[in-house]
Amino acid sequence: MSNLKKLLFVFLLVTMLAVPPALTAQEVPDLSIIWFAWPPCDLLSSLVAEYEAANVTVACVPIGEWRNQIFADFAAQGGADIPILDSQFMGEAVAGDFVVDLTEFIQNELPFDDYNQTALSYYAEVPQGSGRYYSVPVITDTRMLVYRRDLYEDADVQAAYLEATGEELAPPASLSQRLAQAQFFAESDVIENGFATHWLNDGDLVQTAWNHILWSFGGELWDPATYSVDGVLNTDVGVRAVEHAQAEFLTAGEGAAAFGFDQVVTAICDGSTAMIEIWFGFGGAFTNSDTCAQADNLGFAVVPGEDVHFISLGGQGISVSRFSENQEAALDFIAWLQSDETQIAWVQGGGFPGRNSILESEEFLSAAPYNPIFAESFQYVKDFWNIPEYAALLSVQGEYLNLAISGQMDAQEALDEIAAEQQEILDEAYPDGPPSS
């Protein structure tokens, strides 16, 4: 071999060693996400197909299995790289050291000041006010009122309602008005049922349907300063809130005690019910006439309050598991998901963002007929317990609320049972009183 050929060979060899080969499909990291089965999870599943820096899979599990699956995986030091946790799960996840502290990532790599502070505080900050963040808001959500606009605009129905109640028929401005309208429709000949929501004891369904009734009547679930439930929940105001729900329940269709998300969607879409309440995250189910026969007849409104105005907070943050072997890749994915371009795709597909600039954008406000209603509703949100004992407290509340609202248990008796059992849980967990902040 001539000296020239030798030099050329060495040059080519050095060049090949200096330039890394392109990543093969096998070398692209695998990332897994877990969430519960609902339309936003389906949307996320479709969006991740556009992400090229990792192979991302999304598991959409039944809501009743969602929290248990995540924490079973944590206990086994495995599971999804990127769990999407409910706001109430965060206290337990942080106390167990199961998720990565994302404070510096959010502040330095994401548009921190653009995040809605209510969402950031409820979904990510543990404890609230600490300035430590363990998730990034992935979807903001709250409750929506969906009603049969065609019935509300019908002159004969309006006249009948005015004669029966002495009031004009319009989307209810208070919970008392909602009940009166629900009872009117249930007793009328124009439609079978008045009002439906998910009273099922599964996950947090019945609790989040009822909590803001209690709050809007001026009640509370507990005193977070003293960790007291007994004497706070089981009051005259609490009884009034349960009895209100009992009365609304009676205007729903048969089997309403077992209504979950699907049954509530069906109740309005099949033409049997005048009003429903559900999460905005299900909004896409009401705009397609191919899947919702009443789509062209539906209107959307803010869920009303009463003495004060609160609406249950929904939505979740996206976290990184401490047990993930691909934490850097997970952070890169979250940064991509929170980018302007992906967030616009998210809202155009039916998602609700956590960033103010996206929430206020024309793309969001025009993406769906209920999005302006969402922007108004989110100012009233309120959350419940965000402590490690959340799951135990939730289970007790759900069992007795479902029995009481469906008429199988007296309202006062149900609240007394909830208060006694929840107080026992808290007293056992905190024998020396609430933890110091």
C-alpha positions in Angstrom: 0.0 0.0 0.0 1.4 3.4 -1.0 2.0 6.1 1.6 -0.8 8.1 0.0 -3.3 5.2 0.3 -2.2 4.7 3.9 -2.8 8.3 4.8 -6.2 8.2 3.1 -7.1 5.1 5.1 -6.1 6.6 8.4 -8.0 9.8 7.6 -11.2 7.8 6.8 -10.8 5.7 9.9 -10.4 8.7 12.2 -13.3 10.4 10.6 -15.6 7.4 11.2 -14.5 7.2 14.8 -15.1 10.9 15.4 -18.6 11.0 14.1 -21.1 8.9 16.0 -23.5 6.9 13.9 -27.2 7.9 13.8 -29.3 6.4 16.5 -31.0 3.2 15.4 -34.5 2.4 16.3 -33.2 0.1 19.1 -31.1 2.9 20.6 -34.0 5.4 20.9 -35.1 5.2 24.6 -38.4 3.7 25.5 -40.7 5.8 27.7 -44.0 4.7 29.3 -46.9 6.9 30.6 -49.8 5.9 32.8 -53.1 7.8 33.0 -56.8 6.9 33.3 -59.1 6.0 30.4 -60.8 9.2 29.2 -60.6 11.3 26.0 -57.5 13.3 27.0 -55.6 10.0 27.5 -56.6 9.0 24.0 -55.5 12.4 22.7 -52.1 12.0 24.4 -51.7 8.5 22.9 -52.1 10.0 19.4 -49.8 13.0 20.1 -46.9 10.9 21.2 -46.7 9.3 17.8 -45.2 12.6 16.6 -42.4 12.5 19.1 -39.2 11.1 17.5 -36.7 11.3 20.4 -38.2 8.3 22.2 -40.6 5.4 21.8 -43.5 6.5 24.0 -46.4 4.3 25.0 -49.4 5.5 27.0 -51.5 3.2 29.2 -55.1 4.4 29.7 -56.3 2.3 32.7 -59.8 2.3 34.3 -60.2 5.2 36.7 -60.8 2.8 39.6 -57.5 1.1 39.0 -55.4 4.2 38.2 -54.2 5.3 41.6 -53.7 1.8 42.9 -51.7 0.7 39.8 -49.4 3.7 40.1 -48.7 3.2 43.8 -48.3 -0.6 43.5 -45.7 0.1 40.8 -44.0 2.6 43.2 -43.9 0.0 45.9 -42.2 -2.4 43.5 -39.8 0.3 42.5 -40.9 0.1 38.9 -43.8 0.9 36.6 -44.2 3.8 34.2 -41.4 6.3 33.7 -44.0 9.2 33.5 -47.0 8.8 35.8 -49.8 11.3 35.5 -51.1 11.8 39.0 -54.2 13.5 40.4 -53.6 16.5 42.5 -54.7 14.7 45.6 -52.2 11.9 44.9 -49.2 14.3 45.1 -48.9 14.4 48.9 -48.6 10.7 49.1 -46.2 10.5 46.1 -43.9 13.1 47.6 -44.0 11.7 51.1 -42.9 8.3 49.7 -40.1 9.9 47.7 -41.6 8.3 44.6 -41.4 11.2 42.1 -38.5 13.5 41.0 -38.3 17.1 42.3 -38.9 19.1 39.1 -38.5 22.6 40.6 -35.3 23.6 38.8 -36.5 21.9 35.6 -39.7 23.9 35.6 -38.1 27.2 36.6 -35.1 26.9 34.1 -36.3 24.8 31.2 -40.0 25.7 31.0 -41.9 29.0 30.8 -42.4 29.0 34.6 -44.1 32.4 34.8 -46.6 31.4 32.1 -48.2 28.7 34.1 -51.6 29.3 35.7 -50.6 29.7 39.3 -53.8 28.0 40.6 -53.0 24.9 38.4 -49.3 24.9 39.4 -50.1 25.2 43.1 -52.8 22.5 43.1 -51.2 20.0 40.8 -47.5 20.4 41.4 -46.5 22.2 44.6 -46.0 20.0 47.7 -46.7 21.2 50.3 -48.6 24.2 49.0 -46.6 27.4 49.5 -43.3 25.6 49.7 -42.0 26.5 46.2 -41.1 22.9 45.5 -42.8 21.4 42.4 -43.1 17.7 41.5 -45.1 17.8 38.4 -46.0 20.0 35.4 -49.6 20.8 34.7 -50.6 18.5 31.8 -54.3 19.2 31.8 -56.4 21.7 33.6 -60.0 20.7 34.2 -63.1 21.5 36.1 -66.9 20.8 35.8 -69.2 21.8 33.0 -73.0 22.0 32.8 -74.3 20.6 29.5 -78.0 21.3 28.8 -80.6 20.9 26.1 -80.5 24.3 24.5 -83.4 23.5 22.2 -85.7 22.9 25.2 -84.5 26.1 27.0 -85.3 28.1 23.8 -88.6 26.5 23.1 -91.4 29.0 23.6 -93.9 26.4 24.9 -91.4 25.0 27.4 -90.5 28.5 28.6 -94.1 29.4 29.1 -94.8 26.2 31.1 -91.8 26.8 33.3 -92.8 30.4 33.9 -96.3 29.3 34.9 -94.9 26.5 37.2 -92.2 28.5 38.9 -92.7 32.2 38.3 -89.2 32.4 36.8 -87.7 32.7 33.4 -86.1 29.6 32.0 -82.4 30.1 31.5 -79.3 28.1 32.4 -79.3 28.0 36.2 -77.5 30.7 38.1 -77.7 28.9 41.4 -77.8 25.3 42.6 -81.3 25.9 43.8 -82.4 27.0 40.3 -80.7 23.9 38.9 -82.7 21.7 41.2 -86.0 23.5 40.4 -85.3 23.1 36.6 -84.4 19.5 37.0 -87.6 18.8 38.9 -89.7 20.7 36.3 -88.2 18.7 33.4 -88.6 15.3 35.2 -92.2 16.0 35.9 -92.9 17.4 32.4 -94.0 15.7 29.2 -91.2 17.2 27.1 -88.3 14.9 28.4 -88.0 12.0 30.7 -85.3 13.1 33.2 -84.1 16.3 34.7 -80.4 16.1 35.8 -77.7 13.5 35.9 -74.1 13.3 37.0 -71.8 10.5 38.2 -72.9 9.5 41.6 -71.0 6.2 41.4 -68.6 5.2 44.2 -65.6 4.6 42.0 -62.4 6.5 42.1 -63.4 10.0 43.1 -66.6 10.2 41.0 -69.3 10.8 43.6 -67.0 12.9 45.8 -66.1 15.4 43.1 -69.7 15.6 42.0 -70.8 16.5 45.6 -67.9 18.4 47.1 -68.6 21.7 45.4 -72.3 21.5 46.4 -71.0 21.4 50.0 -68.5 24.2 49.4 -71.1 26.4 47.6 -73.5 26.0 50.5 -70.7 27.3 52.8 -69.6 23.9 54.2 -66.2 22.3 54.4 -64.8 18.7 54.3 -62.4 19.3 57.1 -60.3 22.0 58.9 -56.8 21.7 57.4 -55.4 23.8 60.2 -56.5 21.4 63.0 -57.1 18.2 60.9 -60.6 18.0 62.3 -63.5 16.4 60.4 -66.0 15.7 63.1 -68.0 18.8 63.7 -66.8 20.4 60.5 -68.3 18.0 57.8 -71.4 16.7 59.7 -73.2 20.0 60.2 -76.5 21.4 59.2 -74.9 22.8 56.1 -73.5 19.4 55.2 -76.9 17.8 55.6 -78.4 20.5 53.4 -75.8 19.7 50.7 -76.5 15.9 50.8 -80.3 16.5 50.7 -79.8 18.8 47.7 -77.9 16.0 45.9 -80.6 13.5 47.0 -83.3 15.7 45.4 -81.3 16.1 42.1 -80.6 12.3 42.1 -84.4 11.7 42.1 -84.7 13.6 38.7 -82.2 11.3 37.0 -82.8 8.1 35.1 -83.1 4.6 36.5 -79.9 3.2 38.0 -78.4 6.6 38.5 -76.6 5.4 41.7 -74.3 3.5 39.3 -73.8 6.3 36.8 -70.2 6.7 35.8 -68.8 8.9 33.0 -70.2 6.8 30.1 -73.7 6.8 31.5 -73.7 10.5 32.1 -72.6 11.2 28.5 -75.3 8.8 27.2 -78.0 10.5 29.4 -77.7 13.8 27.5 -76.8 12.4 24.1 -79.7 9.9 23.9 -82.2 12.7 24.5 -83.5 11.3 27.8 -82.1 14.0 30.1 -82.3 17.8 30.2 -79.0 18.6 32.0 -75.8 16.9 33.0 -72.7 17.8 34.9 -69.3 16.3 34.0 -65.7 17.3 33.5 -64.8 19.5 30.6 -62.3 16.8 29.5 -65.3 14.9 28.1 -66.4 17.9 26.1 -65.5 16.4 22.8 -68.2 13.8 23.3 -70.9 16.4 22.9 -69.9 18.1 19.6 -70.0 15.2 17.2 -73.5 14.3 15.9 -72.2 11.0 14.7 -71.6 9.8 18.3 -74.0 12.2 20.1 -77.5 12.3 18.6 -78.3 15.6 20.5 -75.0 17.4 19.6 -76.7 20.1 17.6 -79.1 20.8 20.5 -76.7 21.2 23.3 -75.5 24.3 25.2 -72.8 24.7 27.8 -72.8 26.8 30.9 -70.8 27.4 34.1 -71.7 25.0 37.0 -73.6 27.3 39.4 -72.9 28.0 43.0 -75.2 29.0 45.8 -74.3 31.0 48.9 -70.7 31.1 47.6 -69.4 29.7 44.3 -66.9 26.9 44.1 -66.4 24.2 41.4 -64.4 21.0 41.9 -61.0 21.1 40.5 -60.0 18.4 38.0 -56.9 18.0 35.9 -53.5 16.5 36.6 -49.8 17.0 36.5 -47.2 14.9 34.7 -44.4 13.6 36.9 -41.2 11.6 36.5 -40.9 8.4 38.5 -37.8 8.2 40.8 -37.5 4.6 39.6 -37.3 5.5 35.9 -34.0 4.5 34.2 -34.6 7.2 31.6 -35.2 10.3 33.7 -33.4 12.7 31.3 -35.4 11.3 28.3 -38.6 11.8 30.3 -37.7 15.4 31.0 -37.0 16.0 27.3 -40.4 14.5 26.5 -42.2 16.8 29.0 -40.3 19.8 27.5 -41.6 18.8 24.1 -45.1 18.3 25.4 -45.1 21.8 26.9 -43.7 23.5 23.9 -45.9 26.1 22.1 -46.3 23.9 19.0 -47.3 20.8 20.9 -49.6 22.8 23.2 -51.5 24.2 20.3 -51.9 20.7 18.9 -53.1 19.7 22.4 -55.8 22.3 22.6 -56.9 21.7 19.0 -57.4 18.1 19.8 -59.5 18.9 22.8 -57.0 19.3 25.7 -56.9 22.0 28.3 -53.5 23.6 28.9 -51.9 24.8 32.1 -50.2 27.8 30.5 -51.9 31.2 30.5 -50.8 32.2 27.1 -52.3 29.1 25.6 -55.5 29.4 27.7 -55.9 32.9 26.5 -55.0 32.2 22.9 -57.5 32.4 20.0 -56.5 28.8 19.1 -57.8 27.6 22.5 -60.9 29.8 22.7 -62.1 28.9 19.2 -61.2 25.2 19.4 -64.5 24.2 21.0 -67.8 25.9 21.8 -67.3 25.3 25.5 -63.8 26.6 25.8 -64.8 30.1 26.7 -67.0 28.6 29.4 -64.0 26.7 30.7 -62.0 29.9 30.9 -64.7 31.4 33.1 -65.3 28.3 35.2 -61.7 27.8 36.1 -61.7 30.9 38.3 -64.0 29.1 40.8 -62.0 25.9 41.3 -61.3 24.4 44.7 -59.5 21.1 45.6 -59.7 18.7 48.5 -57.2 16.9 50.7 -53.7 16.7 49.4 -52.1 14.5 52.1 -50.8 11.0 52.2 -54.0 9.7 53.8 -56.0 10.8 50.7 -56.9 7.4 49.4 -58.3 6.2 52.8 -60.3 9.4 53.3 -61.7 9.2 49.8 -62.8 5.6 50.2 -64.8 6.4 53.3 -66.4 9.5 51.8 -67.4 7.7 48.6 -69.1 4.7 50.3 -71.4 6.7 52.5 -72.1 9.5 50.0 -73.3 7.1 47.4 -75.6 5.4 49.9 -77.0 8.7 51.1 -77.5 10.4 47.8 -79.2 7.3 46.4 -81.6 7.3 49.3 -80.3 4.2 51.0 -79.0 6.1 54.1 -80.1 9.2 56.1 -78.0 12.3 55.3 -77.0 13.1 58.9 -76.2 9.4 59.6 -74.0 9.2 56.5 -72.1 12.4 57.4 -71.6 11.3 61.0 -70.2 8.0 59.7 -67.8 9.7 57.3 -66.7 12.2 60.0 -66.1 9.5 62.6 -64.1 7.2 60.3 -62.1 9.9 58.7 -61.3 11.4 62.1 -60.0 8.1 63.2 -57.8 7.8 60.1 -56.3 11.3 60.8 -55.9 10.8 64.5 -54.1 7.5 64.0 -51.8 9.1 61.3 -51.1 12.3 63.4 -51.3 11.4 67.1 -49.5 14.6 68.0 -51.7 16.8 65.8 -51.2 18.3 62.4 -47.6 18.2 61.0 -45.7 21.5 61.3 -45.4 23.4 58.1 
